[in-house]
Amino acid sequence: MSLTKIPIVISREGKWYVASSPVLDSATQGKTEQEVKANMAELVNDYLKDPDTRKPKLSEMNGISITNIQAALPEGVSHRKVAAAQTT
């Protein structure tokens, strides 16, 4: 068995951490970042072991880039509100 890295995105939604894998079109959640990473690892491993699921090509799995873009916020949108949601 060989190993590869699968890109995942982790975000905070209220009290939950949510992890998604764009290449596998899968997502899960957890109460902590560690829990959501463990849940996602289990989900990805089960997905890849399942003989009935379509497996992406290795080039598809490694061909994703996650970055930030700059966006103009409309007046009235508070930066503090977003930051507070991430820290609670």
Contacts in CASP RR format, 6 or more apart in sequence:
PFRMAT RR
TARGET T0000
AUTHOR 0000-0000-0000
METHOD contacts of the structure
MODEL  1
MSLTKIPIVISREGKWYVASSPVLDSATQGKTEQEVKANMAELVNDYLKD
PDTRKPKLSEMNGISITNIQAALPEGVSHRKVAAAQTT
4 58 0 8 1.000
4 61 0 8 1.000
4 62 0 8 1.000
5 62 0 8 1.000
6 21 0 8 1.000
6 23 0 8 1.000
6 24 0 8 1.000
6 44 0 8 1.000
6 61 0 8 1.000
7 21 0 8 1.000
7 22 0 8 1.000
7 23 0 8 1.000
7 61 0 8 1.000
7 62 0 8 1.000
7 64 0 8 1.000
7 66 0 8 1.000
8 19 0 8 1.000
8 20 0 8 1.000
8 21 0 8 1.000
8 37 0 8 1.000
8 40 0 8 1.000
8 44 0 8 1.000
9 19 0 8 1.000
9 20 0 8 1.000
9 21 0 8 1.000
9 22 0 8 1.000
9 66 0 8 1.000
10 17 0 8 1.000
10 18 0 8 1.000
10 19 0 8 1.000
10 33 0 8 1.000
10 36 0 8 1.000
10 37 0 8 1.000
11 17 0 8 1.000
11 18 0 8 1.000
12 18 0 8 1.000
12 85 0 8 1.000
12 86 0 8 1.000
13 29 0 8 1.000
14 85 0 8 1.000
14 88 0 8 1.000
15 31 0 8 1.000
15 88 0 8 1.000
16 29 0 8 1.000
16 30 0 8 1.000
16 31 0 8 1.000
16 36 0 8 1.000
17 29 0 8 1.000
17 30 0 8 1.000
17 31 0 8 1.000
17 32 0 8 1.000
17 33 0 8 1.000
17 35 0 8 1.000
17 36 0 8 1.000
18 27 0 8 1.000
18 28 0 8 1.000
18 29 0 8 1.000
18 30 0 8 1.000
18 36 0 8 1.000
19 27 0 8 1.000
19 28 0 8 1.000
19 29 0 8 1.000
19 30 0 8 1.000
19 36 0 8 1.000
19 37 0 8 1.000
19 39 0 8 1.000
19 40 0 8 1.000
20 26 0 8 1.000
20 27 0 8 1.000
21 27 0 8 1.000
21 40 0 8 1.000
21 43 0 8 1.000
21 44 0 8 1.000
22 64 0 8 1.000
23 56 0 8 1.000
23 60 0 8 1.000
23 61 0 8 1.000
23 63 0 8 1.000
23 64 0 8 1.000
24 44 0 8 1.000
24 47 0 8 1.000
24 56 0 8 1.000
26 40 0 8 1.000
26 43 0 8 1.000
26 44 0 8 1.000
26 47 0 8 1.000
28 36 0 8 1.000
28 39 0 8 1.000
28 40 0 8 1.000
28 43 0 8 1.000
29 36 0 8 1.000
29 39 0 8 1.000
30 36 0 8 1.000
30 39 0 8 1.000
47 53 0 8 1.000
48 55 0 8 1.000
73 79 0 8 1.000
END
